Amino acid sequence: MLPAAEDIVRDVVAAVDLACSRFRKDSELMRLRPRMAHGVSISPMFRRLLERALDAARLTGGDVDPTLGADLAALGHGPEWQRPGITSIPVSPQPAPPRQSSVPRAPGWSRLNLDDSTLTLPADLRLDLGASAKAVAADLAAAGVYRELGCGVLVSLGGDLASAGPGPLQDGKPGPWQIMVQDLPADPCQQISLAPGFALATSSTQKRRWNHGGTQVHHILDPRFGLPAEPVWRSVTVAAPTCLEANAFSTAAIVRGFAAVDWFRTEGIAARLVDSQGRVITTGEWPADTCNPAADAGESSNPGGGSHG
């Protein structure tokens, strides 16, 4: 059933891309963007993606914000990232200079209005659903394969993993999915068991990096300032019931920095956080890493390979 499952996944990804890509002129997002300040009607797929993005904003207290498109564009995050195989653009080996102080601004997502028929976005904001749309696509694709084919499935979209239906057979009985968690190839790895129906996501500050104005920047922004979050964590991997939740929490952890640890422990979020020195911290029910010492580094989630969120 693999070819049929692949067709379903590709159809979902194509539909999501056509709805919300900011890197293609014919996407619904780009076609409607000039008129959003005056209110526009949106398709069911666009509405679903935007509603899930707003769910992510609420889950994270605004740490994941779908209105950062203008900030990403101003930092030079453009269409070159859509070329096959691109995970980084060459950067200088010097560390980025300290962030200049700035006054936190009003949350953009709270200024967006979405009612039963119309989306209205203030003229100074631009939507970018990249922080959540791929995770939603993974959830939709896994659910679609299970619904249409009736088989267990694990879908991996560049670090966003979602599963549905029974797990792979072990000794004649459905068991968990076996996931190798690793960010960059040189980083140590950890194999974990993921229960069927659950999801995994990784956010990384080691990938999608480039030079802008003589400074190294990455693609995970702190919505308070519209600037890249301080790279306290090299990567954060989260397990959750849906890929949307896993991705939202992993992204928010990058934004919150050290404060993410107490937050995750209080909320019981299963996560693996790797700091800039390569030290590993786990929270919730994330399994102990018996293969690598605490000083080991770098995570991600992908069966047989690295990934990022």
Beta strands, then each sheet from edge to edge (+ up, - down):
strand 1: 113-114
strand 2: 119-120
strand 3: 153-157
strand 4: 160-164
strand 5: 169-170
strand 6: 173-174
strand 7: 177-181
strand 8: 190-194
strand 9: 199-204
strand 10: 209-212
strand 11: 215-218
strand 12: 221-222
strand 13: 227-228
strand 14: 233-240
strand 15: 270-275
strand 16: 280-283
sheet 1: 1+ 2-
sheet 2: 3+ 4- 9+ 14- 15+ 16-
sheet 3: 5+ 6-
sheet 4: 7+ 8-
sheet 5: 10+ 11-
sheet 6: 12+ 13-
end
